[in-house]
Amino acid sequence: MEAFEYAHPTTQHEAIGLLGSKWNDAAVLAGGTDLISLMKEYLVTPKRVVNIKNVEGLNGIHSNAEGVTIGALVTMDELLENATIRSEFPALTQAAGGITSPQIRAMGTVGGDLCQRPRCWYFRNGYGLLAKDENGKSLVPDGENRYHAILGNSGPAYFVNPSSLAPVLIALGAKLQLAGTKGQREVRASEFSVIPKSDEERENVLKPDEMLTHIVIPASSHGLRSATYEVRQKTALDWPLAAAAVAVKLEGGKVREGRIVLGHVAPIPWQAREAEKELEGKSITESAAASVGEAALRGAKPLSQNGYKVQLAKVAVKRALLAAAKGEA
């Protein structure tokens, strides 16, 4: 990796002051499970690395009248061990538990999971975020695309969002708190990820001089039944081929409202709004869940090698809904 300046702030104000106006000026280091590998491969070459591990106020999980606040530095292990998360938001526990590496669970943070870069092998091998050749043509549609997007893939981005937690947080109506040189702002989890139009853009709304500080799950999400279901090629450390996170409110055995968010099938966590409408007013039976799964993938446009992901995603939706209805954790 290239030489860089190393900073070790202890306050949020100090950390923000060390960031820059351009992406190459500085990079935020939390768990480091993604950043270090990116730097080793020269995919990112920051002039300064800002280690925020000891920044005050970014740790811990706290509950109050407004909801549950999760610090960006909370590790996956801490998320799994928290009694409130386990009892109130089983989908979040299931998503964190899907990360099977003890080392990554111990080091990887909630904020890092949301901000990690795509795992697309074209990007990781230096072909840029949008994976284009020297003539500006995308390499993905006619190339190795078995792990790429089947939704939201009209171009120019074909990678899939790699976050394990983002679909759940969207389903739970969470908000993300960002802090930067121009102050603090809050965005919905559903609005955090974006589809870039050029290699110079990023996959989320963060600016170079901003950092993610907290995740807030609103009090209105208490009482929702939630579940995550992921389909992997192997049970060892691996990213899912398709995933679904659901959160539903049941009244009289029927769905009053519900959210369905797909993961690892689109450049952003994909909210299946048509399927949500189909779910309303129904009891979650085997056949109803299967029908909603079909609706969730109705707009899918698989590439030459990833058509199998359509069926996997349908099954993920169905099984997540059945698990949520049974209250399985």
C-alpha positions in Angstrom: 0.0 0.0 0.0 1.0 3.6 -0.4 2.4 5.6 2.5 -0.1 7.6 4.5 -0.5 9.9 7.4 -2.1 8.3 10.5 -4.3 10.1 12.9 -5.8 8.9 16.2 -8.5 11.4 17.3 -10.5 10.9 20.6 -13.4 13.3 19.9 -15.9 13.5 17.1 -15.0 17.1 16.4 -11.3 16.3 16.1 -12.1 13.3 13.8 -14.2 15.4 11.4 -11.5 18.1 11.3 -9.1 15.5 10.0 -11.2 14.6 7.0 -10.9 16.3 3.6 -12.9 17.8 0.8 -12.0 14.9 -1.6 -12.2 11.2 -1.2 -8.5 10.7 -1.6 -7.7 13.1 1.2 -8.7 10.9 4.1 -10.3 7.5 4.9 -12.1 6.6 8.1 -10.8 3.5 9.9 -13.1 1.6 12.3 -12.8 -2.2 12.3 -10.6 -2.0 9.1 -11.9 -5.3 7.7 -12.6 -3.7 4.4 -10.4 -0.6 4.3 -7.1 -2.4 4.8 -7.7 -4.9 2.0 -8.7 -2.0 -0.3 -5.5 -0.2 0.5 -3.4 -3.3 0.0 -4.8 -3.6 -3.5 -4.3 0.1 -4.2 -8.0 0.5 -4.8 -8.1 3.4 -2.4 -5.0 5.4 -1.6 -5.9 7.9 1.1 -3.3 10.5 2.1 -4.5 10.2 5.7 -6.1 7.4 7.7 -8.3 8.6 10.5 -8.7 5.9 13.2 -12.0 6.5 15.0 -11.9 3.5 17.3 -11.3 5.7 20.4 -13.7 8.5 19.5 -16.0 9.2 22.4 -19.7 8.6 22.0 -19.6 6.2 19.0 -19.9 3.0 21.1 -22.8 1.3 22.9 -26.4 0.5 22.3 -28.9 2.7 24.2 -32.7 2.7 24.5 -34.9 5.7 25.3 -38.4 7.0 24.4 -37.3 7.8 20.9 -36.0 4.3 20.2 -32.8 2.3 20.2 -29.5 4.1 19.2 -26.6 2.0 18.0 -23.2 3.6 17.9 -21.3 3.2 14.5 -18.4 1.5 16.4 -20.6 -1.3 17.8 -19.1 -4.6 16.7 -21.1 -7.5 15.2 -20.4 -9.5 18.4 -21.8 -6.7 20.6 -24.9 -6.6 18.4 -25.4 -10.3 18.8 -24.9 -10.2 22.5 -27.3 -7.3 23.2 -30.5 -8.5 24.9 -32.6 -5.6 23.5 -31.6 -6.3 20.0 -32.2 -10.1 20.4 -35.6 -9.7 21.9 -37.0 -6.7 19.9 -35.3 -7.0 16.5 -34.5 -10.7 15.8 -34.0 -9.9 12.1 -30.9 -7.8 13.1 -29.5 -10.6 15.2 -30.1 -13.1 12.3 -28.3 -10.8 9.9 -25.3 -10.3 12.2 -25.2 -14.0 12.9 -24.9 -14.7 9.2 -21.4 -13.3 9.4 -19.7 -16.6 10.4 -16.1 -15.5 10.9 -15.3 -14.9 14.6 -12.6 -12.5 13.6 -14.8 -10.3 11.5 -17.6 -10.4 14.1 -15.1 -9.2 16.7 -13.6 -6.5 14.6 -16.2 -5.5 12.1 -18.5 -2.6 13.1 -22.1 -1.7 12.3 -21.0 1.5 10.6 -18.4 -0.4 8.6 -20.9 -2.9 7.4 -23.1 -0.1 6.0 -20.2 1.8 4.4 -18.2 -1.1 2.9 -17.4 -1.0 -0.8 -18.9 -3.5 -3.3 -17.4 -7.0 -3.5 -17.7 -7.0 -7.3 -14.7 -8.8 -8.6 -14.3 -6.3 -11.5 -14.0 -3.4 -8.9 -11.7 -5.4 -6.6 -9.4 -6.2 -9.6 -9.0 -2.5 -10.6 -11.6 -2.1 -13.3 -13.4 0.7 -11.5 -16.7 0.9 -9.7 -18.7 0.6 -12.9 -16.4 -2.0 -14.4 -15.7 -0.5 -17.8 -13.1 -1.3 -20.4 -10.8 1.2 -22.1 -13.6 2.1 -24.5 -16.1 2.9 -21.8 -18.2 -0.3 -22.3 -19.3 -2.2 -19.2 -17.6 -5.5 -18.8 -20.5 -7.0 -16.8 -23.4 -7.8 -19.2 -21.2 -10.0 -21.4 -18.7 -11.1 -18.8 -18.6 -13.1 -15.5 -21.8 -11.8 -13.9 -23.2 -14.7 -11.9 -23.0 -12.7 -8.6 -24.2 -9.4 -10.0 -27.5 -7.6 -9.8 -30.9 -8.8 -11.1 -32.8 -5.7 -10.0 -31.9 -2.1 -10.6 -29.4 -3.2 -13.2 -30.3 -1.1 -16.2 -26.9 0.4 -15.9 -24.3 1.7 -15.5 -23.9 -0.1 -12.1 -24.3 -3.9 -11.9 -22.7 -4.6 -8.6 -24.7 -5.7 -5.5 -24.9 -3.9 -2.2 -22.8 -6.0 0.2 -24.3 -4.9 3.5 -25.7 -7.5 5.8 -27.5 -5.0 8.0 -28.9 -2.5 5.6 -31.9 -4.5 4.4 -33.0 -5.0 8.1 -32.5 -1.4 9.1 -34.6 -0.3 6.1 -37.3 -2.7 7.0 -37.3 -1.4 10.6 -37.6 2.2 9.4 -34.2 3.1 10.9 -32.4 6.5 10.4 -28.7 7.1 10.1 -27.0 10.1 11.8 -24.1 11.7 9.8 -21.7 14.3 11.1 -19.4 16.5 9.0 -17.7 19.9 8.7 -21.0 21.5 7.9 -22.8 20.0 10.9 -25.0 17.0 11.5 -27.8 15.5 9.4 -30.0 12.6 9.5 -31.1 10.4 6.6 -33.4 7.4 6.3 -31.7 4.1 6.0 -33.7 3.6 2.8 -32.0 6.7 1.4 -28.4 6.1 2.4 -27.4 3.9 -0.5 -27.5 5.3 -4.0 -26.7 4.0 -7.5 -23.6 5.8 -8.8 -23.6 7.1 -12.4 -19.8 7.5 -12.7 -16.6 6.0 -11.2 -16.0 9.2 -9.3 -19.2 8.9 -7.3 -19.8 6.7 -4.2 -22.5 4.1 -3.4 -23.9 6.2 -0.5 -24.8 9.8 0.3 -21.8 10.3 2.6 -19.6 13.2 1.6 -15.8 13.1 1.9 -15.9 15.3 5.0 -18.6 13.3 6.8 -18.8 10.1 8.9 -21.6 7.9 10.0 -22.0 8.2 13.8 -25.2 6.5 14.9 -28.1 4.3 13.8 -31.5 5.0 15.3 -34.3 2.4 15.2 -37.4 4.3 16.0 -39.8 3.4 18.9 -42.5 2.8 16.3 -40.6 -0.4 15.3 -41.1 -2.0 18.7 -43.7 -4.7 18.3 -42.9 -5.4 14.7 -42.3 -9.0 13.8 -39.1 -9.2 11.9 -36.8 -11.8 10.3 -33.9 -12.2 7.9 -33.3 -15.1 5.6 -30.1 -15.4 3.6 -29.1 -17.9 0.9 -25.4 -18.8 0.7 -23.3 -21.1 -1.4 -21.6 -22.3 1.7 -22.0 -21.9 5.5 -18.4 -20.8 5.9 -17.5 -17.1 5.6 -19.3 -16.0 2.4 -21.5 -13.3 1.2 -25.1 -14.3 0.5 -26.3 -14.9 -3.0 -29.7 -13.4 -2.1 -31.3 -12.2 1.1 -34.6 -10.8 2.4 -35.4 -8.9 5.5 -39.0 -8.4 6.5 -40.8 -6.5 9.3 -44.6 -6.8 9.7 -47.3 -5.6 12.0 -50.0 -8.2 12.6 -53.5 -7.5 13.8 -56.0 -10.3 14.1 -53.6 -12.6 12.4 -53.4 -10.4 9.3 -50.7 -8.0 8.1 -51.7 -4.4 8.8 -48.4 -3.1 7.3 -45.1 -4.6 6.3 -41.8 -3.9 4.7 -39.8 -6.3 2.5 -36.2 -5.4 1.6 -34.0 -7.6 -0.6 -30.2 -7.8 -0.2 -27.4 -8.8 -2.5 -29.6 -8.6 -5.6 -29.3 -4.9 -6.6 -26.8 -2.0 -6.3 -28.8 -0.8 -3.4 -30.9 -2.7 -0.8 -34.0 -3.2 -2.8 -37.4 -2.4 -1.2 -40.1 -4.6 -2.8 -42.9 -2.1 -2.7 -45.2 -4.1 -5.0 -44.8 -7.1 -2.8 -45.5 -5.0 0.3 -48.9 -3.9 -1.2 -49.7 -7.5 -2.0 -48.9 -8.5 1.6 -51.3 -6.0 3.3 -54.4 -7.5 4.7 -53.3 -11.1 4.3 -52.5 -13.9 6.8 -49.0 -15.1 6.3 -49.6 -18.6 5.1 -47.3 -20.8 3.0 -49.1 -19.9 -0.2 -49.4 -16.2 0.6 -45.7 -16.0 1.4 -44.9 -17.7 -1.8 -47.1 -15.3 -3.7 -45.5 -12.3 -2.1 -42.1 -13.7 -3.0 -43.2 -13.9 -6.7 -44.4 -10.3 -6.5 -41.0 -9.2 -5.0 -39.1 -10.4 -8.1 -41.6 -9.5 -10.8 -39.4 -6.8 -12.2 -36.2 -8.8 -12.1 -33.9 -8.7 -15.2 -31.2 -11.3 -14.8 -28.0 -11.1 -16.7 -26.5 -13.9 -18.8 -25.3 -16.0 -15.8 -27.3 -15.0 -12.8 -30.9 -16.0 -13.5 -30.7 -18.5 -10.6 -30.7 -15.6 -8.2 -34.4 -14.9 -9.0 -35.6 -18.1 -7.5 -33.3 -17.8 -4.5 -34.6 -14.3 -3.8 -38.2 -15.5 -4.0 -37.5 -18.3 -1.5 -35.7 -15.8 0.8 -38.8 -13.6 0.9 -41.1 -16.5 1.5 -39.0 -18.0 4.3 -38.4 -14.6 6.0 -42.1 -13.9 6.1 -42.9 -17.4 7.5 -40.2 -16.9 10.2 -41.5 -13.5 11.1 -45.1 -14.7 11.4 -44.0 -17.5 13.8 -41.9 -15.1 15.8 -38.7 -17.1 15.2 -35.5 -15.6 16.3 
